[in-house]
Amino acid sequence: MTILHVEDCESIRELFAALLGAEHDLIGVETLDEALRVIAGGVDLVLCDGTFPLRAHRPAAPHWIDVVEAAWEKATPVIVISGDALIVEEAQSLNVAALRKPVAMDELQTLVRLALRRAA
């Protein structure tokens, strides 16, 4: 299964790659532009930070909703992961799976398994 991880912090992308990369093909990107290109090509699941840049070298902003909309057009499940409680609440109000940072890795792995199982 292919998982897109949208996260502007390189160390978090590396941590998720170490955690999930043995079982899945993990594609890490840091901007909205990159995320939309990868989603258009097709993935099985999107893990999305709450805030990240539109393009390289731009300030971070809450672009997660743009990622969710693009993924939903492809019927791809999304898990939003944010340190901002308001983003987590807003995502959950839209019936999007969401976790608050810092994330318990076992909880993340369980949620990923469930999302991929439901999508299959």
C-alpha positions in Angstrom: 0.0 0.0 0.0 1.1 3.5 -0.8 0.9 6.2 1.9 1.4 9.9 1.3 2.7 11.8 4.3 2.3 15.6 4.1 4.6 17.1 6.7 6.9 20.1 6.5 9.1 18.9 9.4 11.8 16.6 8.0 12.5 14.9 11.3 8.8 13.9 11.6 8.8 12.6 8.0 11.9 10.5 8.8 10.3 9.2 12.0 7.1 8.1 10.2 9.2 6.6 7.4 11.0 4.5 10.0 7.8 3.5 11.6 5.6 2.8 8.6 8.2 2.3 5.8 8.8 -1.4 6.4 5.2 -2.3 5.7 4.2 0.4 3.2 5.5 2.6 0.4 5.7 5.9 2.1 6.0 9.1 0.0 6.9 12.2 2.1 6.2 15.7 0.8 6.3 19.1 2.5 4.1 21.4 0.4 0.5 21.5 -0.8 1.6 21.6 -4.5 3.6 18.4 -4.0 0.7 16.7 -2.1 -1.8 17.5 -4.8 0.5 16.1 -7.5 1.0 12.8 -5.6 -2.8 12.5 -4.8 -3.6 13.0 -8.5 -1.4 10.0 -9.3 -3.1 7.8 -6.7 -2.3 6.7 -3.2 -4.0 4.4 -0.7 -3.9 6.7 2.3 -2.9 10.3 3.2 -1.4 11.3 6.5 -1.6 15.1 6.6 -0.1 17.6 9.0 -2.5 20.5 10.0 -0.2 23.3 8.7 2.4 23.3 6.0 3.5 25.5 3.1 1.7 26.0 -0.2 5.1 26.0 -2.0 8.7 25.6 -0.9 10.1 28.5 1.0 6.7 29.9 1.9 5.1 30.2 5.4 3.1 27.4 6.7 -0.7 27.7 6.7 -3.7 25.4 7.4 -3.8 23.7 4.0 -5.1 20.4 5.3 -8.6 21.0 4.1 -7.3 21.3 0.5 -5.6 17.9 0.9 -8.7 16.3 2.3 -10.8 17.6 -0.6 -8.4 16.3 -3.2 -8.2 13.0 -1.5 -11.9 12.7 -1.2 -12.2 13.3 -5.0 -10.2 10.1 -5.4 -12.0 8.3 -2.5 -8.7 8.2 -0.6 -8.9 8.1 3.2 -7.1 10.8 5.2 -5.7 11.1 8.7 -5.0 14.6 9.9 -2.2 14.9 12.5 -1.8 18.3 14.2 -0.6 19.9 17.3 -3.4 22.4 17.0 -6.5 21.2 18.9 -8.8 23.4 16.8 -7.6 21.7 13.6 -8.1 18.3 15.1 -11.6 19.2 16.2 -12.5 20.7 12.9 -11.2 17.7 11.0 -13.2 15.4 13.3 -16.3 17.5 12.8 -16.0 16.7 9.1 -15.7 13.0 9.8 -12.0 13.0 9.0 -9.8 10.8 11.3 -7.5 13.1 13.3 -4.8 12.7 15.9 -3.3 15.4 18.1 0.5 15.7 18.3 2.5 14.3 20.0 1.1 11.1 18.5 1.3 7.7 20.3 3.0 5.6 17.6 0.9 2.5 18.4 -2.2 4.6 18.0 -1.0 5.8 14.7 -0.2 2.3 13.5 -3.6 1.1 14.5 -5.4 4.0 12.8 -3.4 3.4 9.6 -4.2 -0.3 9.6 -7.9 0.4 10.0 -8.0 3.1 7.4 -6.2 0.9 4.8 -8.5 -2.1 5.7 -11.6 0.1 5.1 -10.3 1.4 1.9 -9.5 -2.0 0.5 
